[in-house]
Amino acid sequence: MNALRERILEHARRALPEECVGLLLGREQVEDFVPLRNLHPAPHQGFCLDAAEVALHLSKGVIGLYHSHPNGGGEPSCFDEVKGFEFYWIVDPRAGTLSEIKAR
C-alpha cells in the first residue's frame, strides 16, 4: 500500500470509534489529502463537514472526498451520496482497507 493510503488509514484509526472525513487533493489522480473535522452530532454514525473549512482548501485542487466506516465495510451506505467528486474513498480502519467508489 502506498504511503498516502497508509496515512489516510492512520487518520481513520485515530478517529475510532468515530468516522473520519477529509478531502482528496490532486489533478488527474489523488496526490495528497487534508483531514477535516467531523461536526456530525453523532460522529460515530456519520459525518458532517464545515463549509468554511472546506472552502479554505478549494484552491488546493480538491478532486475527492474520503470518510471512514468505523464499524467496518467499504461499501457505500444508504447515506453515502457519491456525486460531484471524481474520487470517493471509504476507509475501513478495522480491516485496514480503502475502497474507491465510482462517482455517479
Backbone as a ProteinNet text record, in pm:
[ID]
protein_1_A
[PRIMARY]
MNALRERILEHARRALPEECVGLLLGREQVEDFVPLRNLHPAPHQGFCLDAAEVALHLSKGVIGLYHSHPNGGGEPSCFDEVKGFEFYWIVDPRAGTLSEIKAR
[TERTIARY]
86.2	0	89.3	50.3	135.1	121.9	214.4	222.6	98.8	43.1	-75.2	-191.9	-218.3	-328.7	-303.7	-181.1	-149.4	-173.3	-141.4	-166.5	-316	-395.4	-540.9	-595.2	-545.8	-587.8	-552.2	-436.8	-397	-491.8	-532.9	-630.5	-758.8	-804	-926.2	-909.3	-794.7	-770.5	-768.5	-706.6	-701.2	-839.7	-928.2	-1063.1	-1155.8	-1120.8	-1207.4	-1247.2	-1370.2	-1478.9	-1563.8	-1515	-1590.8	-1548.9	-1632.9	-1598.1	-1499.4	-1403.9	-1315.7	-1361.9	-1318.3	-1352.4	-1240.1	-1220.3	-1118.6	-1132.8	-1055.4	-1056.1	-938.9	-961.2	-856.4	-812.8	-682.3	-627	-544.3	-543.4	-460.9	-512.1	-467.4	-514.1	-586.7	-513.5	-576.4	-578.9	-504.1	-503.8	-484.9	-515.9	-503	-354.3	-311.2	-171.9	-151.1	-256.8	-245.4	-385.6	-393.7	-522.9	-516.5	-634.1	-646.1	-751.8	-712.7	-813.2	-900.6	-1029	-1121.8	-1186.4	-1242.5	-1316.8	-1452.6	-1495.9	-1628.5	-1722.1	-1816.2	-1905.7	-2042	-2055.3	-2182.5	-2216.4	-2343.1	-2380.2	-2360.4	-2358.9	-2330.1	-2218.6	-2093.2	-1984.8	-1950.6	-2002.5	-1981.2	-2081.3	-2177.7	-2280	-2273.7	-2198.3	-2193	-2093	-2090.2	-2001.3	-2075.3	-2028.7	-2081.1	-1961.5	-1955.5	-1842.8	-1875.2	-1772	-1781.4	-1750.5	-1848.2	-1831.7	-1716.1	-1698.7	-1589.7	-1454.4	-1444.3	-1319.2	-1289.9	-1391.5	-1374.5	-1329.9	-1391.8	-1360	-1213.8	-1153.4	-1011.9	-920.4	-966.9	-881.4	-917	-1019.1	-1063.8	-955.8	-870.9	-766	-653.8	-655.9	-550.6	-579	-688.5	-719.5	-796.8	-911.5	-995	-1057	-1027.7	-1083.8	-1164.4	-1173.1	-1248	-1265.7	-1328.8	-1362.3	-1339	-1298.5	-1292.5	-1357.1	-1407.1	-1453.9	-1447	-1457.4	-1444.5	-1577.5	-1580.3	-1689.5	-1627.9	-1632.4	-1560.2	-1607.8	-1728.5	-1777	-1758.2	-1681.9	-1646	-1724.4	-1665.2	-1728.5	-1683.7	-1650.4	-1608.8	-1714.5	-1831.9	-1941.7	-2015	-2065.3	-2139.8	-2266.9	-2294.1	-2418.9	-2529.9	-2651.7	-2762.8	-2748	-2660	-2639.4	-2525.7	-2448.8	-2333.8	-2378.1	-2386.3	-2416.7	-2285.5	-2263.6	-2138.9	-2163.2	-2159.3	-2182.4	-2084.3	-2045.8	-1968.6	-1819.6	-1772	-1627.9	-1580.8	-1460.3	-1401.5	-1361.8	-1317.2	-1274	-1353.6	-1393.5	-1467.5	-1418.5	-1355.7	-1297.1	-1365.5	-1388.6	-1442.4	-1337.2	-1303.6	-1196.8	-1257.5	-1206.8	-1244	-1121.2	-1114.7	-993.8	-967.7	-1069.5	-1051.3	-990.6	-1033.1	-979	-853.3	-831.2	-715.5	-731.6	-855.7	-881	-935	-918.3	-966.5	-1033.2	-1162.5	-1238.4	-1259.5	-1231.8	-1258.9	-1397.5	-1485	-1623	-1637.8	-1701.8	-1722.9	-1823.5	-1789.1	-1882.6	-1995.2	-2112.7	-2230.8	-2262
-119.3	0	123.6	221.4	339.8	424.2	514.8	594.9	683.3	735.7	821	743.4	627.5	544.9	504.5	473.8	435.7	552.5	675.1	792.7	816.8	792.6	806.6	699.6	576.6	470.4	506.6	566.9	607.5	715	808.3	909	839.9	741	668.3	591.3	531.9	456.9	550.1	666.8	763.5	815.8	822.4	876	775.5	647.9	546.8	586	568.7	496	585.6	705.5	799.4	788.3	840.4	847.7	962.1	938.8	1047.5	1092.8	1211.1	1263.9	1356.7	1364.4	1454	1473	1563.8	1595	1527.1	1483	1426.4	1534.6	1554.9	1662.8	1607.4	1678.9	1640	1702.6	1644.9	1690	1573.6	1482.5	1367.6	1244	1247.9	1139.2	1198.9	1120.4	1168.4	1175.3	1293.5	1316.5	1348.2	1395	1432.3	1434.8	1462.1	1470.8	1571.3	1617.3	1709.4	1652.5	1613.1	1569.6	1687.6	1663	1766.2	1725.3	1823	1794.5	1736	1638.8	1580.2	1649	1727.6	1804.9	1738.5	1614.9	1543.5	1533.6	1555.3	1546.7	1406.5	1305.3	1167.4	1114.5	1157.5	1128.5	980.5	896.7	752.9	694.4	776.7	731	798.8	905.6	976.4	1090.4	1166.9	1282.9	1403.9	1520.2	1647.8	1741.5	1810.3	1899.5	2043.1	2118	2262	2327.6	2392.2	2452.5	2552.4	2626.4	2724.8	2654.3	2542.4	2466.6	2408.6	2357.9	2305.1	2417.3	2533.2	2646.3	2687.6	2671.1	2705.3	2623.5	2506.5	2414.3	2403	2472.6	2458	2494.1	2588.1	2628.8	2525.6	2422.6	2320.3	2206.5	2215	2110.4	1995.4	2023.1	1918.7	1835.3	1705.2	1616.4	1502.5	1501.1	1392.4	1408.6	1307.6	1304.2	1162.2	1150.8	1018.9	1029	918.3	907.6	762.2	739.2	602.3	543.8	413.7	335.4	261.7	320.9	265	126.7	89.9	-43.3	-143.1	-103.8	-196.3	-178.5	-225.9	-225.6	-111.5	-145.4	-44.5	-9.9	-67.7	-38.3	88.2	166.7	287.4	250.7	326.4	308.2	383.6	370.3	441.9	593	638.4	781.2	837.6	751.6	795.7	834.4	963.7	1015.1	1038.6	970.9	981.4	1067.8	1198.3	1292.2	1407.8	1459.5	1582.6	1566.6	1444.6	1423.3	1318.1	1335.4	1233.5	1110.5	1133.6	1024.6	1027.9	910.2	896.9	768.5	780.8	665.4	641.4	514.5	474.7	388.6	425.9	361.7	271.7	149.6	57.7	43.4	121	121.2	-11.5	-88.8	-216.3	-322.5	-324.9	-420.5	-367.3	-236.2	-175.8	-165.1	-142.2	-133.3	4.1	35.7	161.2	127.7	156.2	125.2	251.2	241	351.7	329.5	426.7	417.3	505	454.9	532.2	643.5	762.8	876.3	855.4	901.9	886.5	1016.6
0	0	0	-78.3	-84.8	42.4	58.9	181.1	201.2	93.7	105.3	164.8	111	162.3	307.7	340.2	478.6	574.1	532.2	616.6	635.1	529.1	542.1	636.2	624	716.8	860.8	880.2	1015.9	1068.7	984	1025.7	1071.7	996.5	1032.4	1163.2	1183.1	1308	1428.9	1414.2	1524.8	1560.6	1461.8	1484.5	1553.3	1551.5	1613.2	1753.7	1794.5	1728.5	1637.7	1607.7	1524.5	1378.6	1289.9	1148.8	1127.9	1040.2	997.7	860.6	820.6	689.6	644.1	513.6	461.7	311.9	259	116.7	48.1	-74.9	-158.7	-256.8	-267.2	-348.7	-463.2	-575	-688.5	-815.8	-927.3	-1058	-1126.5	-1186.4	-1252.6	-1163.5	-1056.5	-959.2	-820.8	-718.7	-580.9	-545.7	-503.4	-470.1	-322.6	-255.1	-114.1	-55	73.5	139.9	253.4	294.2	406.7	501.5	622.7	720.1	761.5	778.9	822.9	954.4	1022.5	1145.7	1109.2	1186.5	1169.8	1268.1	1216	1301.7	1322.6	1280.1	1296.4	1445.1	1483.1	1625.3	1684.8	1600	1643.8	1553.2	1575.8	1482.1	1467	1552.1	1535.3	1434.8	1390.1	1296.7	1160.1	1147.5	1020.4	1025.1	917.9	915.8	861	901.4	854.9	841.5	730.7	703.4	740	772.8	793.1	658.7	598	465.6	462.6	569.2	573.6	573.8	644	647.2	508.1	440.5	304.9	211.7	222.3	135.5	146.2	262.3	281	190.9	148.9	73.8	-73.7	-119.6	-257.9	-360.1	-327.7	-421.2	-432.9	-349.2	-349.4	-447.3	-521.2	-618	-557.8	-500	-440.2	-552.2	-551.2	-652.7	-590.7	-458.6	-396.9	-248.8	-192.9	-51.4	-1	124.3	188	324.1	370.4	508.6	550.2	679.1	728.2	770.2	771.1	828.7	947.3	1067.6	1181.8	1225.2	1188.1	1223.8	1111.3	1011.3	905.3	777.8	672.6	542.1	454.5	331.4	236	134	149.2	57.2	101.7	7	44.2	121.4	223	297.2	224.2	272.8	209.9	226.2	315.4	337.5	252.9	189.6	110.4	-29.8	-53.5	-186.5	-258.9	-366.5	-440.8	-564.1	-543.4	-652.5	-641.4	-754.8	-757.1	-739	-716.3	-699.9	-798.5	-847.7	-934.1	-852.3	-728.8	-642	-512.3	-466.9	-340.3	-275.1	-160.5	-93.8	39.7	70.5	200.1	268.5	389.9	465.6	573	581.8	689.5	778.6	888.7	970.3	1041.2	1068.7	1139.1	1047.4	921.7	825.4	755.7	767.3	701.6	550.9	505.9	362.6	324.6	198.8	143.6	10.2	-2	-123.3	-204.9	-333.6	-425.3	-483.6	-463	-509.4	-633.8	-734.7	-857.6	-833.4	-877.2	-867.8	-967.7	-930.6	-1018	-1088.6
[MASK]
++++++++++++++++++++++++++++++++++++++++++++++++++++++++++++++++++++++++++++++++++++++++++++++++++++++++

